[in-house]
């Protein structure tokens, strides 16, 4: 089985050629690329043609399907973006499946990006042994996905696990526990602008900056506040954390595990995602396989 898989994010579109020699074999990424984009100037209605322009040279008789991992709430059966935030303007209502099938003459399958990441981790990542695996991605916002007994849990309206909107005491989960939230708090306290997540961790861990260290501790506390609600409700045996911030997993994961153990009185394991940059395209492949049957 061979597919073109695409991960549509808020600042870039990643794509790759993936293959699997036989059922249950390891999925291999044969080639991959990425294209930065300005989503606000591109606009949601132009996303299908933009994706087609990126991958059209790879569409040939050897390709069995096209898998799409996308930000936003996705109607998986119809392949339509049901709702999306302002990162990609006018993205809601875009018929990715229908438009790309028309352009490529290949079967197209679409799912939410964190659902795809969850599936990638369950199929051949760090959640492989889990019965109930909760995946969060931490970046511009906070996204969630849940694997229950080998299947993505979608809810009645394909909108399950939109955990970023979860209300906590001081604000929404993603306002508080995202890298964006960390940056805003550090900028306000340091009186600086233009900070990035990596810069904050460098200041904290290499230079011992007290403000950055305190705000990273606060990030961990906010994250485990949200995880407390999710874990008490969903009872996962494993929590997988993804996003670029997991480049600092050696520092963060032990602290997150300790904090969560104090807030949730049941056994569970916290692990960093195995697939950080490739989770979307890999999960899109497994999504396509599942829908092909």
Secondary structure, DSSP 4 states (H G I P E B T S, - for coil): -EEEEEEE-SSEEEEEEEE-SSTTSPPEEEEEEEEE--HHHH-GGGHHHHHHHHHGGG-STT--EEEEEESSEEETTTTEEEE--TTSTT-TT-BHHHHHHHHH-SEEEEEEHHHHHHHHHHHHSTTTT-SEEEEEEESSSEEEEEEETTEE---TTS-TT-GGG-EETTEEHHHHHSHHHHHHHHHHHHT--S--HHHHHHHHHTT--HHHHHHHHHHHHHHHHHHHHHHHHH--SEEEEESGGGGGHHHHHHHHHHHHHHH--S--EEEE-S-SSSHHHHHHHHHHHHHH-
